[in-house]
Amino acid sequence: MAMCKVSSTLHFSKRLQTSSSRETEAHWVPNTDVYAMEGGLVIKVELAGMRREDLELTIEENRLKISGQRPDGCRSPKCKFLVMEINYGAFENVIELPPGYDLSQARAAYQNGFLRIDVPMASDATAKKLSVTISGA
């Protein structure tokens, strides 16, 4: 099974569409694990400090796009960083799955700063554009 990031078959993309329809670079890409289990794939994304309402999942063919924006409202505008390792602002992750998985049947849950998306094996997947609802687990 071959996978890459489109930001990595599995592919991840670091591109965002702005409201004016031109592409710009996203500020960051969250840490993501993708692993196979009996019956499907699990995609786990580290998104601490975000609310479920600020996340968007969309599906087009064999690609899952995870996007959102992590606000930075907890520091003074005049602070001077000694170390800065936490990413804030807009992000986008596009994951291209290998054949054999049905994104139209994906289920997502967000709990304790982690987004988990379970993608079952395909029985007869069709190419279409969908949204995935994130439940509070």
C-alpha positions in Angstrom: 0.0 0.0 0.0 1.6 3.3 -1.1 0.8 6.5 0.7 2.1 10.1 0.4 1.5 13.5 1.9 -0.3 16.2 -1.0 1.3 18.5 2.1 2.3 14.1 1.8 -0.4 8.8 -1.8 -0.8 9.8 1.2 -0.4 13.5 0.1 -0.6 16.6 2.3 -1.2 20.1 0.7 0.0 23.3 2.2 -2.2 25.5 0.0 -5.3 27.5 0.9 -7.9 29.1 -1.3 -8.6 32.7 -0.3 -12.0 34.4 -0.8 -10.6 36.1 -3.8 -9.9 32.6 -5.3 -6.1 32.9 -5.5 -3.9 30.3 -3.8 -1.7 31.3 -0.9 0.5 29.3 1.4 -1.0 28.0 4.6 0.7 29.0 7.8 1.2 25.4 9.1 0.3 21.8 8.8 -0.7 19.8 11.9 1.0 16.6 13.0 -0.8 13.7 11.4 -0.7 9.9 11.8 -2.3 7.6 9.3 -2.4 3.9 10.0 -4.2 0.8 8.7 -6.3 -1.3 11.0 -8.5 -4.3 10.3 -11.3 -3.0 8.1 -9.9 0.4 7.3 -7.6 3.4 7.9 -7.4 5.7 10.9 -6.3 9.3 10.4 -5.3 11.1 13.6 -4.5 14.8 13.6 -3.1 16.8 16.5 -5.1 20.1 16.9 -4.8 21.2 20.5 -6.5 24.5 21.4 -9.1 24.3 18.6 -12.8 24.0 18.8 -14.7 21.4 16.7 -16.7 24.2 15.1 -13.4 25.7 13.7 -12.5 22.6 11.8 -13.7 21.7 8.3 -13.4 18.3 6.5 -14.2 17.9 2.8 -13.9 15.0 0.5 -13.3 14.9 -3.2 -12.7 11.6 -4.9 -9.9 9.9 -2.8 -8.8 13.1 -1.1 -9.6 14.3 2.4 -9.0 18.0 3.1 -8.7 19.0 6.8 -8.7 22.8 7.3 -9.3 25.4 9.9 -7.6 28.2 11.9 -6.1 28.0 15.4 -6.5 31.4 17.1 -3.7 33.0 19.0 -5.6 35.0 21.6 -3.6 34.1 24.7 -0.5 36.3 24.4 0.3 40.0 24.6 1.0 41.7 21.3 4.2 43.2 22.8 5.7 39.9 23.9 9.2 38.8 22.7 9.5 35.1 22.1 12.5 33.1 23.5 11.1 29.9 22.0 8.1 29.5 19.7 7.0 26.0 18.7 3.2 26.3 18.7 1.7 27.1 15.3 -1.2 29.5 15.0 -3.4 30.8 12.1 -4.8 29.0 9.1 -3.9 25.4 8.2 -4.8 22.9 5.5 -3.9 19.2 5.2 -4.9 17.3 2.1 -4.5 13.5 2.4 -4.8 11.4 -0.7 -5.7 7.8 0.1 -4.7 4.8 -1.9 -7.4 2.9 -3.7 -9.6 0.5 -1.6 -11.0 3.0 1.0 -14.4 4.6 1.1 -14.1 8.3 2.2 -17.9 8.7 1.7 -18.4 6.4 4.8 -15.7 8.2 6.9 -16.6 9.1 10.6 -14.8 11.8 12.5 -14.6 12.6 16.2 -12.7 15.4 18.0 -11.7 14.9 21.6 -8.9 16.2 23.8 -7.2 18.1 21.0 -7.1 15.2 18.6 -9.2 14.7 15.5 -9.7 11.1 14.6 -11.1 10.0 11.2 -12.0 6.4 10.6 -12.2 5.4 6.9 -13.6 1.9 6.1 -12.5 -0.3 3.3 -14.4 0.4 0.1 -17.2 -1.9 -1.2 -18.1 0.3 -4.2 -16.8 3.8 -3.7 -17.9 6.6 -6.1 -16.1 9.9 -6.8 -18.1 12.8 -5.3 -17.6 15.8 -3.1 -18.8 15.5 0.5 -18.5 17.0 3.9 -17.8 15.0 7.0 -19.5 16.0 10.3 -17.2 16.0 13.4 -18.8 14.7 16.5 -17.8 15.5 20.1 -16.7 12.2 21.4 
